[in-house]
Structure formats: structure tokens, C-alpha cells
Amino acid sequence: MTNLSESPTDLPVPVDDGACDHLAGSRLPEVSLPSTKGERVSLSALTGLTVVYIYPMTGRPGTPLPDGWDQIPGARGCTPQACSFRDHHTELKQLGAEVYGLSTQSTSYQLEAAERLNLPFSLLSDEDLQFAQALGLPTMEVEGMTLIKRITLICDNGRIKKVFYPVFPPDQSADQVIKYLTPEKR
């Protein structure tokens, strides 16, 4: 059985294809997304510092991953990425950042992961791809699903300040954000 909490050591490294070059400085779209906390969130309306880690999909224990998932650059590692943001959540809050995860999975699907992983932040569903299309986010097609590629956005008052793309390795995503947000570490 696949261990979703660990990334295989031989994952292919994604390359920067320039698909996110247009994002820095952009305003977040006025799209209201359902969250695992039972509310709707419009990232564009949030004030202050917001970190949005965007991921293709989380796996579920006992459910096989799509065929060839580990060979798709940037696909595997959503659970370790979520756990890294969970484990560093207090530090990110101390740096003044709110954290959100975002994928195209339904809120009911995301709720299982949020509960299983004890995530202290909301996961947002862009199931209809309104947010992804409004920003022109890079996607991939896997077994009939349109998934957003792994990206981390640092936003300030609804404007994208910094883009991490591609994100690799995913389990170090929160560390990259903390390093960026901590002035003495820059």
C-alpha cells in the first residue's frame, strides 16, 4: 500500500515552464470558494498576509493513486506538503500569515484530508476551476480530472507578492515560505 505521508526519493523534478511568470503583482480574482471550515472564502477580500499553497490532489488511504502518478513531475507530495504547513502553522501565524490550501477536489473530499491530517487551516475547493481560470494557473489532465499544478502564492491584501513555482520538494514548501517571510533569512 502507498504511504501518502512520505514522498518517494526518486520523484521526477518539475521544471519551470514559465506558466506562472505572469502572476507576481496580480490581484487575486473575486471568486468565493467553499472551505473545509464550512464558510466561503474570497482570497481577494482578505487583508494582510496570506499564503495559498495550491496542490493537484491529496490521496486517500486505501484508494489507489492515478496510474503513473509518481512519474508526473510535481504530482506526488500533496500530503507531505499539507503536513509541512500544518507543522509550521504556528510559525507562519507569528510571521503574520494566514494559510490556505487550494485544489480542484470537492470540499467533501478535502474534508477527509483536513480531518485525517489535523489541519489547523482551511482547504479551499476550486472544483469548477473559476479561480484557476481567472488567474491563468497551469493545469494538467490526469484520468479525466483537470488538476492545478503545485504553486505557492504569498499575497498581501489580495495582491500576489511572491510565486513559488515549481514547488519541489513539496515537503519543504512551508520552509521556503518561512525563509522568504523572515527578513534575516533572506
Protein Blocks (a to p, Z undefined) as FASTA:
>chain_A
ZZfkbccfkbccdddehlmmmmgopacdddddddfkopacdfklpgcjddddddfbdcde
hiacdehklmmghkaoplmmmmmmmmmmmmmmmnopacddddfbdfklmmmmmmmnopab
dcddffkommmmmnopacddeehiacddddddddeehiafbdcdddddfklmmmmmmmmm
mmklZZ
